[in-house]
Amino acid sequence: MNNVADAHDALYISKLLQPKLRGLGPNVQGPILADLVSIFFAGFHDDVREEAIEEWMQCMRAMILISEAEKCGYLKDYPK
């Protein structure tokens, strides 16, 4: 696998999950996402978990900008 293929797969799966979360509200969406993320980080050894969380947080923060741009219609060619 390569980074481009991994990113494409991640975006594709994310787009599949979004309709399932839509309309649930933050009080339900938040715990669902927290559960999924906790499963992901449970797989990291304690020695590297905090570093992995920090890297993930940076990635997530960058993706907020992409999501906002998409919502505003600035990314018309962004995968649906």
MARKE-686727 format. One record per residue (C-alpha): x, y, z. Coordinates in steps of 0.05 Angstrom, whole numbers, padded with zeros to 5 digits. Last residue first. Example, Ala and Ser with C-alpha at 12.3 -4.5 7.8 and 13.67 -1.06 7.14 Angstrom:
MARKE-686727
{X:00273	Y:-00021	Z:00143};
{X:00246	Y:-00090	Z:00156};
This chain:
MARKE-686727
{X:-00369	Y:00253	Z:-00044};
{X:-00297	Y:00260	Z:-00065};
{X:-00273	Y:00333	Z:-00067};
{X:-00284	Y:00362	Z:-00136};
{X:-00328	Y:00420	Z:-00111};
{X:-00279	Y:00437	Z:-00056};
{X:-00298	Y:00510	Z:-00040};
{X:-00371	Y:00492	Z:-00028};
{X:-00375	Y:00520	Z:00043};
{X:-00381	Y:00450	Z:00072};
{X:-00320	Y:00427	Z:00032};
{X:-00279	Y:00485	Z:00058};
{X:-00300	Y:00469	Z:00129};
{X:-00283	Y:00396	Z:00120};
{X:-00214	Y:00413	Z:00092};
{X:-00200	Y:00460	Z:00150};
{X:-00223	Y:00407	Z:00200};
{X:-00176	Y:00358	Z:00165};
{X:-00116	Y:00398	Z:00189};
{X:-00140	Y:00392	Z:00261};
{X:-00150	Y:00317	Z:00252};
{X:-00079	Y:00308	Z:00226};
{X:-00049	Y:00348	Z:00284};
{X:-00091	Y:00308	Z:00333};
{X:-00068	Y:00243	Z:00302};
{X:00005	Y:00264	Z:00311};
{X:-00008	Y:00281	Z:00384};
{X:-00044	Y:00215	Z:00395};
{X:00013	Y:00176	Z:00364};
{X:00063	Y:00211	Z:00409};
{X:00020	Y:00194	Z:00470};
{X:00015	Y:00121	Z:00448};
{X:00089	Y:00110	Z:00435};
{X:00114	Y:00079	Z:00501};
{X:00044	Y:00054	Z:00520};
{X:00044	Y:00008	Z:00459};
{X:-00008	Y:00026	Z:00407};
{X:-00068	Y:-00018	Z:00393};
{X:-00110	Y:00017	Z:00445};
{X:-00102	Y:00079	Z:00402};
{X:-00147	Y:00053	Z:00347};
{X:-00200	Y:00026	Z:00394};
{X:-00200	Y:00094	Z:00430};
{X:-00211	Y:00128	Z:00362};
{X:-00272	Y:00086	Z:00348};
{X:-00301	Y:00098	Z:00417};
{X:-00288	Y:00172	Z:00414};
{X:-00323	Y:00175	Z:00346};
{X:-00385	Y:00142	Z:00374};
{X:-00382	Y:00184	Z:00438};
{X:-00378	Y:00249	Z:00397};
{X:-00433	Y:00230	Z:00347};
{X:-00484	Y:00219	Z:00402};
{X:-00480	Y:00284	Z:00442};
{X:-00458	Y:00319	Z:00377};
{X:-00524	Y:00308	Z:00343};
{X:-00550	Y:00245	Z:00309};
{X:-00569	Y:00282	Z:00245};
{X:-00514	Y:00254	Z:00202};
{X:-00475	Y:00197	Z:00236};
{X:-00498	Y:00141	Z:00190};
{X:-00494	Y:00187	Z:00130};
{X:-00421	Y:00202	Z:00147};
{X:-00399	Y:00129	Z:00150};
{X:-00393	Y:00117	Z:00075};
{X:-00357	Y:00183	Z:00064};
{X:-00307	Y:00163	Z:00118};
{X:-00296	Y:00097	Z:00083};
{X:-00280	Y:00132	Z:00017};
{X:-00236	Y:00184	Z:00052};
{X:-00195	Y:00130	Z:00087};
{X:-00189	Y:00088	Z:00023};
{X:-00163	Y:00149	Z:-00016};
{X:-00114	Y:00166	Z:00040};
{X:-00088	Y:00094	Z:00041};
{X:-00081	Y:00093	Z:-00035};
{X:-00043	Y:00159	Z:-00034};
{X:00001	Y:00137	Z:00024};
{X:00021	Y:00072	Z:-00009};
{X:00000	Y:00000	Z:00000};
